[in-house]
């Protein structure tokens, strides 16, 4: 139910912005159809983040057995850390945007 209200709020906000800028709703719909949806982009980013974390864990396990060098470990862990920081930043921005939309007068 929260997903439905968030989607409805996002669509209402998008429609209000398009109307205030004088854009035609049909043009906005056509542009949205051409690219991936926001949900698909988040899903892909989440899968990529998980894959990066798993890779870092595998490199760490290989380090325990002595099959990899220190440079590989540092690179893998740094990539995982950067990915985690990006995920947290995106999550914070999405939550802030949702809160801003909820606070808007109708």
N, C-alpha and C positions, 0 to 999 in steps of 0.2 A: 504494500500500500504506500509506503514511503517513496518507493521508486516511481509510482504513478504520479504522486503529487509533485515530486521533483521534476519529472519529465514535463508535466503540465505547466509548472512554473517556468521552466526553461523555454518551452515553446511560446508561452505568453510573453516572456521577456524578449525573445527573438522577434516576435511579431510586432511588439511595441517599438523596438529599435528600428525595424524595417519601415514601419509606418512613419516614424519621426524623420527618417532620412529620405522619405519619398520613394523607397524601393518597392518594386512590385513583389508581392508574396510569391508569385509563380517563379520569378527569377531566383529567389532564395531557395525555393524547393528544388529547382533544377540543379543548382550548385551543390546542394546537399546530397542529391542522388548520385552525382558523379564520383564523389570520394567516399572513403570508408566512414562509417558512423563513429560517433564519439565512443560508444560502447566497444566497438571493434578495436579502435585504437588503444583504449585502456586495456582491453583483454590481451592484445599483442604485447603491449609494454609490460604487463604483469607476467606474461609467459617468458619474455626476454629477461626480466629481472630474476625470475626463479631459475632460469637456465644459467645465468651468470653466477648466482649463489651456489648452485650445484657444481658448476665447474670449479669454483674456488675451493669447495669442500673436497673434490676429487684430487686437485693439485695438492692440497694439504695432506691427504691420505697418502699420496705418492711420495711426499716429502718424508713421511714417517718411515716408509720402506726404503728411502734413499734413492728413489728413481727419478727425482727431479732436483733442480738446483734452486738456490736461494732467490735468484732473479725471477724465476717462474712463479715462485710462491708470492713474492712481493707484488708482482704484476697482477696475479689472479685476485689476491686479497684487495688490492687497490681498486680494481675494476668492480668488485663486489661492493666495496664501500661507496664508491661513486654512484653506482646504480641504486643502492639503498637510500642515499641522500637525495637523489632525484625523485625516487618514489615518494619519500616523505614530503618533499617540497610540493609535488603535484597533489598529493593528498591534502595538504594544508590549504593549497589554493582552491581546490574543489570545495572543501568545506567552507571556506570563506565566501566563495561565490554563492554557494547554496544559502548561507546565512544572509548575505546581501539581498538575494532574490526574495527570501521569506520576509524581510523587513520592508520591502517595497510596498507602497500603498497601491491599492487596486483602483 
